Amino acid sequence: MPSLVRTETIAIPSGDTEILAYLAEPSGPGRFGAVVVIQEVYGVNSHIREVAERLARAGYVAITPHIYHRQAPSFEVGYTQEELELGRSYKQGTTAKELIMDVQGAIAYLYSKANVIPEGVGCIGFCFGGHVAYLAATLPEVKATAFFYGAGIATMTPGGGDPTLSRTPEIKGTLYGFFGEKDPLIAADEVDQIEAALKDYGVPHQIFRYPGAEHGFFCDQRHSYHPEAASDAWEQVLQLFKATLPIALQV
């Protein structure tokens, strides 16, 4: 697997505009599978950039679009309560249509790159990004989705309308969901509803529930970090992408 990565902030298309995105890719020659990384409410901050870089070290081209760009371009904050409230305020200004458009723009950019194998992509999202990743799973190019503690999937959709869960029949790829059993933001019955919908509509999936883990358990910058759960979840993510995305080719 590549040990060195190349990173940069780039502009990508989203509908009739351009948005910023963080790109991390293996620095050596070859053609690789690709993954779209979706931010938490805290923006494309150091944690999200690190996730993209970890994926690049694992042999994927990873891109994370700034999904708050219509309200706050280049937004990134830390984990104080005040910063959380600011991020949530921007979340309220998003719509499912625009968020899907941003992911489509990221995929279009990935497919334009000479070092990407354009045969489907993965998607991974955390917190609000976990919800957005579930939305993005409805896109035909998305072959595998890892969604971490995405709140509201069973109860709402960004911008209003039927809950995102109602779009489950549109999903054609494989989904892995990761939840902490002590998450105060996501009730156990909501996770049950997600699992039941995936089963009812024949979507290949696995739902992982971690005892003792809270919301945000994957992020080592948050007080809720749960190293055992985070380590297991990452291994599951890598297995998912290895099984579903194109294998890297040397050139």
N, C-alpha and C positions, 0 to 999 in steps of 0.2 A: 504494500500500500504506500501511496505517496507520503513522504514525511514533511515536505516543504510545500507551502501554499502561497499563492499570489492573491492579494486583496486590493480592492479599489471601490470607490463610490462612483456610480455611473448614473446616467439618465436613460430611462426606458420608456416606451410608449404606454399610455393608458387611455384608451379612447382617442379623443382629439387633443390630448395634452401629453406632457412628459412628466415623469416623477423620478425621484431619486431612489436608488436601490444600492444595497451593499452586496458586492460580489466576492466570493471566495472560491478559488479553484486550484486544483493541483498545478504546480509550477512546471512539471515535466511534460514531455510529449505524450500524446495519446488522445483517445476519444473516450468520453465518460458519460455515465448516467447523470441525471440532473435532479435537483431538489429545490423546491420553493419553501423558504422558511418564513413563517408569519409571526410577527412580533406580539408581545404582551401589550397591555395598555400603556406600558412605560416607554414604548417606542423602540426604535432600532438602536438599543443601547449596547453596552459592552457584553452583556450576557447573550443577547441574540446574535451579535457578531461572532461571539465565541462558538455558538452552536453551528453557525455557517462554516467556521474554520474547522471545527471537528469533522464535519461532513466532508470538507475538502481533503482533510488528511485521510479520511476513509476511502477516498477515490471518487468523489462526486463533485460536480460543479454546483455550487449552492448560491442562491440569490434571495435576498430578503428585501422586498419593496417597502417603502415608507407609506403605510396605508392611511396615515393621518395627513397626507400631503395637501389635501384640499383646505385644511384648516391650519396646520402647523408643519410646514416643510422642515425636514431634518429633526423632527421632535425626538428627544431622548432625555429621560430623567432617571433618577434613582428610585429608592423604595421607601421614602418617607410617606406619612399619611397625606401630606399636602400634595406631593407629587402624584400619589395614587388618585386623588380627587381630580387633579388636572387631567391626567390621562383618561379617567372615566368621562370627563366632560367632552373630550374629543371623540371618544367612542360613541357617545350619544349623537354625534353629528355624522356618522357614517350610515350608508345604506348597503343592503346586500348586493344590489345591482352594481354599485361602484366598486365594492370590494372584490367581486368576481371579475370585474373589468381590470382591476389592478393585477390580479393573479394571471389573467389572460395575457396582459402585457409582459409580465415576467416570463411566462412560458414562451411567448413569441420571441423575446430576446434570447432566451436559452437556445431555442431551435435555430436561431440565426448564427450561433457560434460554431466555428469549425471543430472545436474540441468537445462538442456535445453530440451524443447519439440521439437523434430526434425520434425516439420510439416510445414516448411516454415519460412522464416525470413523477417524482414523489413530492409529497407535501407534508410539512410538519409545522404545527402551530401550538402555541402555549397561551393559556389564560384566554383573553379575548381572541387571540390568534388561534386557539384550539377550536373555538366556534367558527371562525372564518375558514379554517381548514376543512371543517365538515361541509360548509358551503362549497368550497373549492372542489371537494370530492365529486361534485356533480358534473364537473367538466370532463369531457371524454379523454383528454390527454393525461389526466391524473390517474395513474395506475395503482398508487399506494399512498395512504394517508395515515399519519400518526398524529392524533389530536390529544393534547394534554389538558386536562381539567378545564374544558371549555364550558363555561356557565351559560345557561339560558337556551341551550340547543332544543330542549323539549318544551320551552315556554314562550319563546319570542324569536324574532329575526331582526337584524339591524335595519332601522328605518321603518319598521312596522310591517304587518302582514302576518300570514300564517307562520307558526313556528318553523324554524329551520328543519326540525325533525320530519316535517311533512314532505320534504324533498328527498327523503331516503330512497324512494323508488328510482330516482334518477342516477344513483351511484352505480358505477360499473366496476370500480376497482376494489381493492382490499383495504379495510380500515382496522387500525389498532387504536383503542382508546385507553387512556391512562388516568386513573383517578385515585385520590387519597380518601381513605374511609373516614378521616376526620376533617374533611373539607367543609368548612362552615357555609360555603357559597353554593354548593351543589348537593342537594338532598339525594340520599341513596335511591329513592324511588325514581328520580330523574335519570340516574344511570341505568336503572332497570328498564325504563321506557326506551332509552337509546338502544340497549342490548336487544330488547324485544323487537323493535322496529327493524334492526339489521337482520335479525333472524327471520322475521316474517317475510321480508322482501328478498331473502336469499343472498344478501351481501356477505361475501367472505369477511370474517372479522374475528377479532379477539378483544375482550375487554379485561383490562388488568386493574385490580383494586388492591391498594396497598394498605394494610393495617398500620395505624399509627401515623400515616402520612397526611399532611394538610394541603391546602391550596398552595401552589407554587413550590411543591416539594423538589422539583427538578433543578431549581435555580440556586446555585451555591452562594449567591449574594443576598438571599432572603433569609429571614429568621426561621422560616418554615422548611428550609432545606433538609431533606431526608436522604443521606448518602446511600443507604442500602436500596431504597426504592429508586432513586435516580440512576444508580448503576445498573440495576436490573432492567429498568425501562430503556436505557440507552442500548443495551444488548438486544432487547426485543426490536427496537427501531432498526438497528443495523441488520438484523435477520430479516425483517420485513422488506427492507429495500434490496437486500441481496437476492431475495427470492422473486422480486417482482420487477426490478428495473434492469436496464441493459447492463451487461458486464463490460467493464473497461477494456478497451482495445488499444494495443500499442501501435504507434505509427512511426 
